[in-house]
């Protein structure tokens, strides 16, 4: 990623919400929507081998993979947008 883009992204960073660590999940079950997961194969923060296991175990899905690091929206925005745009809503 270009250094200027990285600097701009750091300048826009905000702290993550503490809510998930302090409040229980408010619903009795997950909403009835299709669950997908985008796995970044070059992510050094969440290694791909670990994430494949977690996604299979907790979500029961096979992740879609993209060749990118942790900040995929910055490093590969067009590829990520294309992948997300390829998802279709399930017919009801």
N, C-alpha and C positions, 0 to 999 in steps of 0.2 A: 504494500500500500504506500502511496506517496507520503513523504513526511508531512507535507502541508495538510493533507487530508486527515492524517492521524492527529495532528495538533488541533485541527478544527473540531474533530470528534471529541477529543479530551476536553476541550473548552466548553462543550455542550453537555458534558456528563452530569448526571444527577445521582444522588444516593438511591439505592434500591429501597423500596418500602419494607418496613419491619413487620407489616401486618401478617404475612404468611407465617412468621415465626411466633406470633403472639395470639392468634385467633384460630379456632378450629374451622375446618371446611364447613361452610354454612348449609350445604345441601345434603340430603340423605343419600343421593347417588349422583354419578356424573350425568350431565345432560345427554340426551339421545342424539348425539351428533357424531359424524365420522371423525375419528382421531387419526391424525397424520403426524409424522415427526421428521424434521429435516436434520440429518446428521452431517456434520462437517468433518470430512475425512482428514483434514490437516489441523484440527483443533488440538492444541497442546494443553488446554485447561480441562477439557472433558475428552479424554482419549477415545477414539472410535471404538476400540474393542470393549471398553467399559460401557459406553453408551449403547452399543448394540444389545448387550446383556440387560441393561436397565430398561430399555425401551421394550424389549421382548417380555421381560418379567412383569413390569408395571403397567404397560399399555397394551400388551398383546398384539403389537403390530411390527411389521418389518419396516425400518426407517427408509425414507428416500435419502439418497446420499448425494452430496455436492462436494467437489474438490475445493475446499476453502478452509481457512482458519476460523477462530472463534468469532471474529467480527465480519461475518459473511455479508451482512448488509452494506458494509463499507468496501470490502475488498472485491466482491463479486455481485454487485447490485443487479445487473441485468440477468445473470444466470439465476439468481435467487427469485427475481420477479417472474422469470419464465417458468420456473418450477412451481411457484405458488399459483400462477395463472393457469397452469395445466390441471389443477385440481378442479373437480366439478362437484357440485352439491348432489347428494343422493336424491333420486326421484322419490316422491312420496305418493 
